[in-house]
Structures are given as structure tokens and as C-alpha cells.
Amino acid sequence: MPERITRKIVEIRYENGSEIHEQFDPLSILFEMGPFLIKNARAIREKYATSYRNVLVSASALVRNTQEQKMRAYVGFNNTPYQGAQKHCAEMKSFGQADHDGYRRHDAVIVVGPTDTNMIEGITGIATPTLYPCDSCLDLLDDATVVVTVGAEEDVYEAHTGAELRHQRYVLQGATKRKRQELLANQSAEAIHDPNFIHWTGGRAVYETLVSHFDVNSLEDLRLARAEAAVAVLQDITNF
Ligand SMILES: [Zn+2]
């Protein structure tokens, strides 16, 4: 559990950074602390986020300084007070501050935002159930960053890997309007309903069983395999 909580960070210490030999798994922390981080991000959003369009967003980036073996959650909020103001997304702020402080391993990010699909379509052009990171913010993700986009008021969410979201952007950008509509219609546009995130917390055991069977050769493969497993568990969580 957290060692230190401020407006900007939640600090979590861990021992043994030798991930490939497997003692520490940052995504176990995502399962354990997710509901707490959501609650924290929601409070920050309510207090500090500003947007002339009333699109209030906050983010909690779960990041590591692998040399010092420290993990933190950096909390950020969006700030676009008037039309034409420079864009400051919640994700940019969280990852920006994290990188600046030497926390450059981007393990996961929780983004808290609207669930009004009309509003979301107005922002991104795609009527998704939750608000995904914008194009600039997608570039801050690794392929193996787990992205959980959560409702600000409702306990609903979707989970993706950074690779999935970037692939989706690539496909949509290259597509004609008709193809785009086709692709979007095929997407399962359902968010997971998990009141009080009860299932989320229970997902940890399922996730850990799943990843205990992995046999991979590189840290990169391990991270990606873990991310995909975490997303699969989160997306299917109400069935456990
Ligand atoms: Zn953004």
C-alpha cells in the first residue's frame, strides 16, 4: 500500500527489480491498487481539472524508476481554461512529471473522464464508451502500457494495451470514412460495469495464475505478455 500520498504522487516502494527472474510484477499492483487510484484520481479531477468545454479528465500513471526500484503513481489533470489555450492533457502531465523525476518505465495509466458517448464523439470523432487518450498522449505509451479508461461518475471502464490503442489509431487514420464506420461498428463498444470495483480487486488472483505459466525470453516479451493478460482479465472480469 502507499507509503506517501501528495496531490501529485502516490509512492509505493518495492524490493527486487529483477523482473525477468520474477519477484515483482507492476501489474499486480495495478490490480491491488486500481480502485484506490481511481478514487484518488476522481477526487483530483473534481478539485483541479479545468476545461472550457467541461471535459474534465484526470490520470494516474503507474510508473517506475527501475534503477532505484521505486514505483509511483503520478496524478495529473487537464487544464484548458479557454478555447485556443495550449492543450494540457491529464496523461501528458502525469507522464511528463514522472519522466522528469526519473520514473521512465510506463507500466499503466488510469484515465478518469466522461462516459457520455456524444461528448466523447465530439472530442475524438469516435463514440467510444470511455474517453481514450488523444493522439499526442498515445505517443507517451509503450506497447506494454496498460491503459484503463474509467468513468468519472459511473463505475465503468475499458482496458487496452498501448499497442492496441496505437494500432487502432493507425487503422482509423488510414481508412476511408466508410471503412472507418465499418471498423467502429465491429468494435465491441461495451464498457465493463463493476460497481465499487469489487471484481477488479478479485482479478488479481486470476491474473497472477495466468502469468505464472508464462515462459518468455526477454523482459520486453514478458512485459507485453503481462499487459495482454492484465487487459484480458480486466475486460472479462465480471465473469470471474
Ligand atoms: Zn492527450
Residues whose N, C-alpha, C, O or C-beta is under 5 A from the ligand:
A	BS01	ZN	C89 P133 C134 C137
